[in-house]
Amino acid sequence: MRALVTGATGFAGSHLMEALRQSEDVEAHGTSLSQPERDNIHHTDLTDYDSVVALLDELRPDTIYHLAAFASVALSLKTPVEAVTSTLAMQINLYQACLALGLKPRMLVVSSGQIYGMASASQLPLAETTPLDFSNPYSVAKAGQENLVSMYGKMGLESVIARPFNHFGPGQRPGYLIADLTKQIAELERDGGETLRVGNLSSKRDFTDVRDIVRAYMLLAEKGKAGEAYNVCTGRSRSGQEILDLLLEISPQKIRTEQDPERMRPADIPDLRGDATKIQLDTGWTPRIPLEQTLSDTLGYWRGQV
């Protein structure tokens, strides 16, 4: 079986490529806009239709894991037009290229738990049937991706939707809560510093190890029901303060915190916690890696980077 991972050199994409390469019956290929051709990574601009047609005509994949998208909630607030248009253009081009070439790969489309938004805070835990609400351009783009699944499904293209909640682990770049905290702690350990700059630590999120997330993607591509959405989450949310407290237990460094206005996000959702019952019933997936282990692995990663 030949699989194509879009966004293969991104955070989750790189972990997914590693997992696919360990499968004996899978020939894994990926796309990247930022890195040159190497090891079955194809330098491809997915917003360029002709480039997408050429790639799919060459590879003719059996499965497409569509991870490539505008990736940051915070940055989407600063560049909303790019966040929405680039995300939708990439997916439309993939579908249109499949239609033009007569291909019918099974596609996993990665959405987000962010699409439940502010209005869902009183309905925790959030099930796939919870009404959607949008509090940032990132979530608007993700909802658009899900609508494209429905539209192209009527044209014979089969897709499954993953709605991952917050995920983290080794290799995540700065700009996300746990990556920022662990990077700063590693730097303070290196330099003997004491002040950790933080944003809003009261918001609660449902955190899952990225390695568990990509295992869910693989199971959904195989066993998920076409056209349906699946939460990928643990079912428990933790505040930023809880995460920080766990990290400070791991680090031997004496650290105090200082709030940084630049790290505060407008319209921050107070709590996002999902219900993973559906994915567990349909695929057998459950998270395996404890939060404390992922925090330790992530801090260890940054200790090796700074």
N, C-alpha and C positions, 0 to 999 in steps of 0.2 A: 504494500500500500504506500502511495506517495502522499505526503502531507505538506501543506504550505502554511507557514506561520507568518502573518503580516506583523510588522513591528517586532521582528525576531531578535533585535539587539537591544530592545527596551528591557525594563525591569522584569516584568512577568514573562515577556517573550523569550528572554535568554534562559530563564528557568524552564520554560516549556520546551524549548529546543533541546536542552540537556536531557529532559525526561523522555522526549520522543526518540532521541538518539540511543537511548538505552533499550528501546523496544526492538527486538530482532526483526520484526515484520514491517517496520516503518522506515521509509526513506524520507528523511526530514529536510525540507528546504525552507528558507526564510527570506523576507524582504527587509531592507534597511535603506533609509534615506541618508543616514549619517555615516555609514561605513562602506568601504569598497568591497568589491566581489571577493569572497573567500569562503571556503568550507561550506558550500551550498547556500551562502548568503548572497542574495541577488540585489544589487544596488538599483532600487526602483522607486520612482516617484508615483505613488498610488493616486495622486490627484491628476495625473496625466493619463488619459484614457488609452492612447496608443501604446504607452509603455506597459500598461496592465494587460492589454490584449496580447502583446508580444510575449510577456512572461507566462501567461496562462496557456498560450498556444505551445510554448516550449515545454512546460512542465506537465500540463494536463493532470492536475492533482485530483486525488480521490476525496480528500478532506481539506478544507480550508479553516484554519483557526484565525479569525479576524480580530486581532488585538490592536492594530495600528489605529490611532485616533489622537486627537488633542487630549493630553493626559492630565492636566492640572486644573483643579477647581479654582485655585487662587489666581492662576494666570488667565483663566477664562473670563474672570471679572475685569481684567485689564484689556483683553483683546477678544471681545465677544464675537465679532464677525468671523475672525479666523477660527475660533473655537468651534463654531457651529458649521460653517461652510466647508472647512477642510475635512472634518469628521464625516459629514454626509457625502462629500464628493468621493472619498476613497471607497466607501461601501457601494455607492451607486456604480462606480466604474468596475468594481469586481463583478457585480451582478450583470451589468450590461455586457461585459466581456464574456461571461459565461454564456449568455444568450446568443451572442454573435458567433461563438465558437461551437455551440451545441453541446456545451459541457454541463453536467449536473453533479458537481461535487456536493457533499454534505458540508454545510458551513456552520461553524460555531461563531456567533456574534457576541462580543463582550460588551455588555451594557454596564450598569452600575447601580448599587444600592442608593446612590445619591438621588435617583429619580423619585424616591418616596417623599423627600423634601420635608418642609416645615409642618405641613398639615397632618403629617402622620404621627407626630410625637405622642398623641393620645391613644394610638392604636398599636402600641408595642406588644409583642414582637411583630414585625412587619412581614406579612405573608404576600405571596405573589398576587393575591386578589385585593390587596390594599389599594385604594385610589392613589393615583400618582399626583405629585405636586412638584413644582420646579422653582428652585431658589437661586439658580445660577446658570449661566450659559452652558456650562459643562453638562448639567442634567438635561437641558433642553436638547442638546446634541444627542445624548444617549437615548432619549425618548424618540427622537427622529430615527435613530438606527433601528429601534424596535419596530417602528411603523414601516420601515423599508422591508423588514423581514416579512411582515404581513403582506405587503404589496407584491413583492417578488415571489412569495409563496404561491400566489394565485397564478403565477406564470410558470410554475413547475419547479422552482428552485427551493430546495429544502434547507431550512436553517433552524438551529436551536439557539435560544438566548440565555446567556449566563449573566446574572446580576451579582457580581462579587461586591461584598462590602469591603471595608478597608483591609488591605493586605500589606504586609511588610516583610522584611528579611534582608539577608546579605545581598548587597548589590543595588539597593534602592538609592537613587540619587537624592541630594538635598532638595528641600522644597516640600517635604512631607514631615509630619510631626515626629515620628520615631527616628527617621533618618537624620533629621536636624538635631534631635536630642542626643542620639548616640555619637554623631560626628563631633558635636561640641564637647561632650564628655571625654571622648578620646583625645581631643585637642587639649583640654584642661589637664588631663592626666600627663600628656606629653610635656606641657609647658609649666606645670605646677600652678595653674590658674584656679580661681575659686568661683567666678561668676558665670552662671549659665543664663543666657537670655531666652525668654520664653514668650509665647503668645497666650491665647486663651486656653487654659488647662481644665476648664470646667466641662467642656463639651465631651460627650461620651460616644464612643464608636465601637463597633463590633469588629475586632481585629483577628485576622487569620494569617497564618504563615503562608507566604507565597508558594512554597513547595506543596502545601496542601491545596492551594487554589488551582495550580496547574494540573494536579492529579484530578481535581473535579472537572476541569475543562476536557481532559481526555475521556473521562467517563461520560460526560454529557455528549460529546461528539459521537460516541458509540451508542449510548443507550437513551439519551434524552428524546422527548417527543417533539417532532417537527412543529415549528411555529409557536412553541411554548417557552415561557420564561422560568428560570430557576434561580432562586437565591443561593448564593454560595457564602456561607457565614458560619459562625460558631453558635449563635443564639444567645450570646452574652456580650454586653457592652461594658467598656472600661473608660473612665475619664482620663484626660491627659495627665492629671495629677497622679492618678493611680499608676499610670505607666512610668512617670518620672520617679515615683517612690520606689518602684521595683528596680529601675535602673540604678538609683543611688545605693540600693542594697548590694548591687553587683560591683559597683565601682569602689575602689579604696580611697578615691580622692575626696577631700572635704569640699563640698560644693554648696553655694547659696544661689538662689534664683533672683532674677530681675526681669520685670515685664518690659517687653519691647513693643512699642506701638506699631512698628513696621510689620510685626508678626501677627497682628490682630486682623481677623477676617470679618468683613461686614456680613450680616445676615447668616451667621453661623448656626447650623442646625443643632439644637441642644442634645439630641440623642438619636442615634441610628442603631437599631438592633433588629436583626432579621430572624425569621423562622426558616430553618433549613429542612423542615419535614419533607417537602416535596422532592428535593434532590436525594434525600436519604432513601425514600421509598422507591424512586424510579431507577436509581443507579447504585445504591448501597454505600454512597460516599459519606464519610464523617471525617472531621478534622482529627489528625493524629498527633501533631506536634504541639506541646504545651507552650503557652505564651511566654513563660519564663525562659524556656529553651531558645525560642526565637529571639528574644531580647538579648540573651547572652551571645548568640551567634552573630547578631547584627552589630553589637558593640565590638565583638572580636573582629568582625570585618573592617570596621572603621579604625580600630587600633592598627590594623595592617595597612591602612590607606594614608593616614595623616603623618 
